[in-house]
Each structure stands twice: as C-alpha cells, then as structure tokens.
Amino acid sequence: MASTSAKWALVTGATGGLGQAFCHNLARRGYNIVVTARSEEALAALADALRSAHGVEVVADAADLSQPGAARQLKAALERRGITVDALVNNAGYGCHGRFISHTVEDELGMIDVNIRALTELCHLFAAEMVKRGGGHILLVASAAAFQPIPGYAVYAATKAYVLSLGYSLREELRRKNIKVSVLSPGPTETGFWSRAGHTLNPLVGSFMMDAQPVAEAGLEALFSGRAGVVPGIANKLAVLTARIFPRSLLAKGAAYVMSRQK
C-alpha cells in the first residue's frame, strides 16, 4: 500500500498535543504519516482528521511503547505494508510529578521504558535502515528539563538528559550518512502532559506556557534545516542559559521551589 507520491513520517505519541501538531505540520509539508499511540480510537480520529485536512495517506498502528518488543513489532508492521520511513519523530514520553519515593518503582521504571528504552530502540531500528538507504531524518523530543536537575520530576528530567545527549551524539555519528538528527527541548507546553503527571502549575510557570503548534514547527524547522537542536521561546532559552551558568545544587533548589508550588 506504500505511496510513491510522498515520503513517510512516523510520529510516536501522536495523539497528544505535540504529537498532533507534528502530524499536521508534517502533512502540510507533503508527508504521508504513520501515527502510533496506545489508543486505537484516538488514532482513528486523528487519521481521519489528517486525511480530511491535508489529503495525505495515513496509517494508524496502535502500540504501547512501554512494553518490550513494541518498537520491533511496529517496525515489522510497517515493513509488511511496504512503508519506508524517511522522518522519525520520537515524541512519545511522559512524566510523573512528585517526590521520587512517593511513586512506585513501576511508575519510575515505566518512564524509563518509554522515554529511554523505546526511544533508543526506535532510533536504532530506523537509523540502521536510513544508513542503508543513504539518508533520513530523526527528531528527538527532549525537554528544557534535560539541562538541569528538577526535584519533583527527578526521573523525568534524567530521562530527558539522556535524550539530549543521545541526540547530539547520533547527529555527529550519522551526519556523514546524510541523516539529519535534531533535538527539540520544549519548556512548558499546552498539552496533556501536566494532567497525566498530576501537576497543577503555579502562575509563574503557567505564564510561560507555549502552544503545541509553534513548538512542533520549531522542532521540524530545526530538523529539516540541519540544526542540531532548538529550545523554543525566549524565556526557555534564558532558563537553559541559566542552567549552564549556575551550580547544579543551586539549580535543584530553585527548581524544587518553582515546580512544587500550586495555584
């Protein structure tokens, strides 16, 4: 069923706020889209919306990336359909807000499974194919949290630090293979992340909230223009700059204060 008229992009975590924005922005660029997330119903609705709005081909494949083997099963399903992925958008991920010991170990390991293990496996599977083909694009969604320790999001911030480091390393390893790798590091963004994390933001952080659409567009623009990474928003850029200047112990204290206050 693979189309010969357009390249294909795969977006993980596609039904979330950023995921949907990535899909629409890629479709506007002429890409056919593979969407994956856990909910078959939400995927079907998104697929219909993309076809209606942009006239592109859309394949919906439900997958729970927290489960071992899910990434390989997804890759195999696309191979059976004859789909070759030119652009991989590794967007799936989530966080849990609260003290480290207030969550079960399963909660913490679940974040690692999705944010690190599945992301790494997808990168490896599709990058290997891109090398054989002679080109491709990979966008990794990290976070402004990747640049500093954040009490209350200890494991989440650590997983995103991994994503940031992995992305820059892969960029250097793969650039001579005509594969562009870029890392998007958003600050607070208007998505379902906060409700899933169980976090009511304080007014200060909430005032810096960005819409998902321009954040996704910034990531894709960085990817297709060959930039190493992007932190959207002036306030977020300043926060990242601060994180490079001050000691980690001081940053942790400041982050604990800012991220723990409720409205």
N, C-alpha and C positions, 0 to 999 in steps of 0.2 A: 504493500500500500504506500510505500515511500514516494513522496512527491519529488519530481525532478525540477520543479519551478522555483524552489526556495530551499534555503538551508534550514536545519532544525536546531532548536534550542531546547535544552532541558532545564526546567526550573523546579527545584525541590522546595518543600514548604509553600507550595504555590497558592494555597487558598487563604493564606494570611495576608495582612495589609501590604507588606513589602512584596510578598510573592505575587499577588495580583498585579501590583504596579509593574514589577519586572515583566510579567507576561504581556501586559498591554503595550508597554514601551518596546518590547522586542517585536511584537506583532506589527506595530507601526513601522518598524524597520524592515518589515517584509519577511520575518522569520516565521516558519511553522513552529508550533510549540508542543512539547511534551510536558504535561503538568502532572506532578505527583505530590501527594499528601496522604494523610490517613483516611479522610472521609470521602467515600465514593460519591455521596450525594453532593457535597460541596464541589468536588472536582467536576462532576457532570454539569453543574450550574455554571462554573467558571468556563468550561469548554464551550458551552452554548454561547455565553457572552462574548468570548473571543472570536468565535466564528461569525457571529452576527455583527460585531463592531468592526472587524478587520478583514473578513473574508479569507482567513488563513486556515490551514489544516491544523487540527488539534487532536492529540492523543492523550487520554486521561488514564493513568495507571496508578491505582491506589497502592501505597506501600507504607509500612510502619518502619521507618529507618532506625528505630531503637532496637529492632530485632536483628540478631546476627543473620547474615546472608541476604538481607533485604536488598542491599545495593547490587549484589550479583544477580539476584532474580530480576531486578529492574533492567539491568544491562542485557540480560538474556532475552527478556521480553521484547526489548527494542530491536535486538538482532533478528528475532523471528519476524518482526514487522518490516525488516529491511531499512530501518531508520539509522542513519549515521548522524551523530550529534556534533555539530560544529561549535556550539556555545553551551557550556555547562555553567549554570548559576547555582552555586551551592549555598542556598538560602536557609534551608531547614535548621532550626535551632530553637532553644528556649532556655529560660532561666527560672530559678526558684528564689524568692526573696525571703530572707530571714537568717537567723544565726545558723552556722554550719551544723551544730548538733541538734537544732530544732527540727531538722528534716531527717527522714530515714536514710540509711545508706543507699537504699534502692533509688530514692529521689536523686541523690547526688550522682550516682553511677549512671542513671538514665540520661542526665545532661551530658556526661562524658560520652556515652554511646552515640547520641545524636550529633552533638556539637563537634566531637573529635573523631570517633571511630568511623561513623558512617561517612562523614565528610572526607576523611582520608582515603577510605576505600573507593568512593566515587571518583575522587581525583586520580587515583592510581589507575582504575579501570579505564576511564575515558582519556586520560593523558597518554596512556600506552597506545590507544587506538589513534589518537591525534598524531603521535610521533610517526606511526606507520603511514598515515595518510599525508603527512607533510604540513600540518597546520591545524589551528583551532584556537578557541578562546575559553578561558576559565576565570570566573569571578567568584571569589570567596567573600562571604559576608562575615566580617568580624564585628567589632564594636569599638566605640570610644573607650569602653571599659577595658579593652585589651591593653591600654597604655599604663594602667595603674591598678594597685590592689583596691578592692571595694568590699569592705565588710558588709555583710547582708547579701552580697552576691559573690561570695568568695570563690566558689567553684565555677560559676558562670564566667566571671572575669578571667579566671585562669584558663578556661577553655578557649576564650576569645584571644588571649595572648598567644596560645598555641596556633590558632588560625592565622593570626597576623604574621607570626614568624614563618609558618609553613608557606604562606602565600609569597612572601618576599624571596624565600629560598627557591621555590618552584619557578618563580619568574626568572631567576638567574640560570637555573638548570635547563629550562626549556626554551629560552629565548632564541637560541641558535637553531631550534627545530621549527621555527615560525609559529610558535604557540605563545599567545599573549596571556599573561596571568596578571590579574589585578585584585587588590583587596579594598573592599568598601568597609569603612568603620563609622557607622552612624552613631550619633548621640541619641537623646530621647526622640522617639518617632511615634506618631499616632498609629498604633497597631494594637492587636490583641495581646501583645507581649505582657503588658502590665497586669491585666486581669488574670492571665494564666499564672503569672508569677505571684499573684496575691499581694500586689503592692499598690497602695494609693500614694501617688506622688505629692510632694509638698509643692506649694505655689511657685517657689523659685525654680525648681527643675521643670515643672509644668510649663512655665513661661518660655522655655527654650524648645518646646515640642515642635517638631517639624512634620509636615505631611509626608506620607509614604511616597507619593508620586515623584516629587523632585529629588528625594533621596535615592530612589531606584534609578532615576535618569542620570544622576551624578555618577553612580557606580558604573552604569553601562557606558557612559561617555568616557570615563577613565579607561575602561576595558578596551573599547574599540579604537581609542586614540593611542593606546600603548602606554598609558601611565601606570606606574607601579601601584598607586593606591590613592584614595581620596577620603577625606573627612568632611562631610557636607556641613555647611553652616559656620558662620563666623564664631559664634560662641563655643561651638565644639572644637574648632581649630585652636582657639585660645586655651581651652581646657587641656587639649593634648600637648600644647606647648608648655603649659604649666607643669604637666606631668613629667616633662623631660628636664625640668629645672630643679624641682624640689625633691627632697629625700622621700623615699617610699614610706618611711614611718610617718612622716607628716601628711603625706597624701592619703594614707589609710585613715588617719584621724579625721581629716576633712571629709573624706567620702563617707565615713561612718555617720557623721553628723548630718550631711546633706541628704543621704539616701534613706535615713531611718525616720525622719520627721514625716508626720502625716498631716493631711489638710485639717 
